């Protein structure tokens, strides 16, 4: 069977649950952005250095498949939907990184190749969250999925900071009004 089906040539696509919808349907926008996020994380995995970050990326990608399956179906989700335990796991993983990486101000993102790729993934995760919230205005979307996406951007932020800290490249933005933004030494 070929991947070229020609069934989408007229601007429609099929959900996992069988219904045909427009390719710009809010549901398709939501799970399409989830797919984009997973692809960006696939790219990031080739730039990160920490084994723990690699393991986190794989875990996130597996959960993104579950999120996409939930969004790509009406009624019964395709696969196992995200739940409270998944939300708690993301929350705890973020807190563990916060305990290891001291943040003392606003961060300049992208100081390593790995952190830059993770920062792009974080931005895509925020867009995915916005797409899911737009969808939730029209249809019911699980609260666990919405909360998980919100927490995911925090975890991606901290994964990027851990990558920078491991290479001694965690960099903070100047504090406005301190003279630092003009190249002067801080008080």
C-alpha positions in Angstrom: 0.0 0.0 0.0 1.4 3.4 -1.0 1.6 6.4 1.3 0.3 8.4 -1.7 -3.5 7.9 -1.4 -4.7 11.0 -3.3 -7.6 11.2 -0.9 -6.4 14.5 0.5 -6.1 16.2 -2.9 -9.4 18.1 -2.4 -8.3 19.6 1.0 -9.8 17.0 3.3 -8.1 14.5 5.6 -9.3 11.6 7.7 -9.2 11.5 11.5 -8.2 8.2 13.2 -11.8 7.8 14.1 -12.8 7.8 10.4 -14.4 11.2 9.9 -13.3 13.4 7.0 -12.5 17.0 8.0 -10.9 20.1 6.3 -7.1 20.1 6.5 -7.3 23.5 8.2 -9.8 22.3 10.8 -8.8 23.3 14.4 -8.4 19.7 15.3 -5.9 19.1 12.4 -4.1 22.3 13.4 -3.8 21.0 16.9 -2.4 17.6 16.2 -0.4 18.9 13.3 1.4 21.3 15.7 2.0 18.3 18.0 3.6 16.5 15.1 5.7 19.5 14.3 6.9 19.6 18.0 7.8 15.9 17.8 9.8 16.5 14.6 11.6 19.5 16.2 12.5 17.3 19.2 13.8 14.7 16.7 16.1 17.3 15.4 17.1 18.4 18.9 18.2 14.9 19.9 21.1 15.2 17.4 22.5 18.3 19.1 22.0 17.7 22.9 24.8 16.2 24.9 23.4 15.0 28.2 22.1 11.4 28.3 19.3 12.5 30.6 18.2 15.0 28.0 18.2 12.3 25.3 16.0 10.1 27.5 13.7 13.0 28.2 13.3 13.8 24.5 12.3 10.2 23.8 9.8 10.1 26.6 8.3 13.4 25.4 8.0 12.1 21.9 6.3 9.0 23.1 3.8 11.1 25.0 3.3 13.4 22.0 2.2 10.3 20.0 -0.4 9.8 22.7 -1.5 13.4 22.6 -1.7 13.4 18.8 -3.8 10.2 19.0 -6.2 11.8 21.4 -6.5 14.9 19.3 -6.9 13.0 16.0 -10.0 11.2 17.1 -13.6 12.1 17.9 -15.1 10.1 20.7 -12.8 7.3 21.8 -9.1 8.4 21.5 -6.6 6.4 19.5 -4.3 4.8 22.1 -4.0 5.7 25.8 -4.8 9.4 26.5 -2.5 11.4 28.8 -3.6 11.5 32.4 -2.8 12.9 35.8 0.2 10.7 36.2 1.7 12.1 33.1 1.1 15.7 34.3 2.8 14.8 37.6 5.7 13.2 35.8 6.4 16.3 33.8 6.0 18.5 36.8 8.4 16.4 38.9 11.0 16.3 36.1 10.9 20.1 35.8 11.3 20.5 39.5 14.3 18.1 39.6 16.0 20.2 36.9 15.2 23.4 38.8 16.9 22.0 41.9 20.1 21.4 39.8 20.2 24.5 37.6 20.1 27.8 39.5 18.2 30.5 37.6 19.1 34.0 38.8 17.5 36.1 36.0 16.1 36.2 32.5 18.0 33.8 30.3 19.5 34.4 26.8 18.3 31.3 25.0 20.3 29.2 22.5 23.8 29.3 23.9 24.5 25.8 22.7 23.3 23.9 19.6 21.3 21.6 21.8 19.7 24.3 23.9 18.8 26.3 20.8 17.0 23.3 19.3 15.2 22.7 22.6 14.2 26.4 22.8 12.7 26.2 19.3 10.8 23.0 20.5 9.6 25.0 23.6 8.2 27.7 21.3 6.5 25.1 19.2 5.1 23.5 22.3 3.6 26.8 23.3 2.0 27.2 19.9 0.6 23.6 20.2 -0.9 24.6 23.5 -2.6 27.6 21.9 -3.9 25.4 19.1 -5.3 22.9 21.6 -6.9 25.7 23.6 -8.5 27.0 20.4 -9.9 23.5 19.7 -11.2 23.3 23.3 -13.4 26.3 22.6 -15.3 24.1 20.0 -15.0 20.6 21.4 -14.1 18.9 24.7 -10.4 18.4 25.2 -9.2 16.6 28.2 -7.9 18.7 31.1 -4.9 16.5 31.5 -3.8 17.1 27.9 -4.2 20.9 28.3 -2.2 20.9 31.6 0.4 18.5 30.3 1.1 20.8 27.3 1.4 23.8 29.6 3.9 22.0 31.9 5.8 20.6 28.9 7.1 24.1 27.8 8.5 24.5 31.3 10.3 21.2 31.1 11.7 22.0 27.7 12.9 25.3 29.1 14.7 23.6 31.9 16.2 20.9 29.7 17.7 23.6 27.5 19.1 25.4 30.6 20.6 22.1 31.8 22.3 21.6 28.5 23.8 25.1 28.8 24.8 24.7 32.4 26.6 21.4 31.6 28.8 23.3 29.1 29.2 26.4 31.3 27.3 28.5 28.8 24.1 29.4 30.8 23.9 33.1 30.1 21.6 35.7 31.8 20.2 38.7 30.0 21.3 42.1 31.4 19.1 43.7 34.0 17.6 46.8 32.5 18.6 49.9 34.3 21.7 48.3 35.8 24.1 49.6 33.2 24.7 46.0 32.0 22.7 46.6 28.8 25.3 49.3 27.8 28.3 47.0 28.6 29.0 48.6 31.9 29.8 46.4 35.0 26.9 45.7 37.3 26.7 47.6 40.5 
